[in-house]
């Protein structure tokens, strides 16, 4: 009796597969096991003033929920067998690379095994964001372009009643990494401008609204929305909806970016987070890019996709054993020119969340994050 016949004893929605397809799936499963990718998840883990010019920076806000659960190795193996032999549901044998799909499906299962943090009346969900971003420019008009990495810390306090005031603290940026003398000189120039024009800032936002839009929810193509029920709850249907909402020339690139951006908002309920993980498993080209990826002290598996349009790779970092969304990063496989080395993490966002009893009244907390 082959694997497909065994699976049909537990499921009735298994499509027909030829013996050749079954053999291919079995071979892929064994290759993944030999590579140890499926078992890595069980290893222990450890209004703003204007920016100075010339400067080019991409900044992404981030947030996530956390939770606790443990999956057994047998559950992961069954998932991997199902993905390799059967294919991701609704997508045949397409979608993410098998080991990556297994990680995402395991995270989806784990996400549903715990409840979201309870924020009692008067309390706040505190979303702490530690980010790194690439700054590019030059020390003078006739100097060569160079770049460096800066870092910044944000804290967003989301009230139990989300119609109340949200509190957002933004801490001034500081230098994280330079790449040689020109880079150091440019970083020093920008740091001097930060001292003049940037500042630690605290804002109170009625109902989470700012001049640039809502912090919560997802982008539906024209505005932000927190109505997750308005989106398809079936992964395959949701992926098609994401394509429609983004209307992008490179839809698979944009689909993963949309999922990451939505997770980073920190207001996605557990049930829909699970759907987002399952949807990511349907995107072609998604692979495991690192088995032990650490952001701000939290370690998980990086699942990502190379974006041909921008010659960069975007990674979603999760802990499949708990379903925790750890953060995101953007990697430059080829670097930039001769001043940003190949493999540089151009941007990253690590997120931690807790429930607190009060929000600050000033930005003094930034002094702890210099």
Secondary structure, 3 states (H helix, E strand, C coil): CCHHHHHHHHCCCCCCCCHHHHHHHHHHHHHHHHCCHHHHHHCCCCCCCCCCCCCECCCCCCCCCCCCCCCCHHHHHHHHHHHHHHCCCCCCCCCCCHHHHHHHHHHHHHHCCCCCCCCCCCCEEEEEEEEEEEEEECCCCCCCCEEEEEEEEEEEEEECCCCCEEEEEECCCEEEECCCHHHHHHHHHHHHHHHHHCCCEEEEEECCEECCEECCCEECCCCEECCHHHCCCCHHHHHHHHHHHHCCCCHHHHHHHHHHHHHHCCCCCHHHHHHHHHHHCCCCCCEEEEEEEEECCEEEEEEEEEECCCCEEEEEEEECCCCEEEEEEEEECCCECCCECCCEEEEEEEEEEEEECCCCCCCHHHHHHC
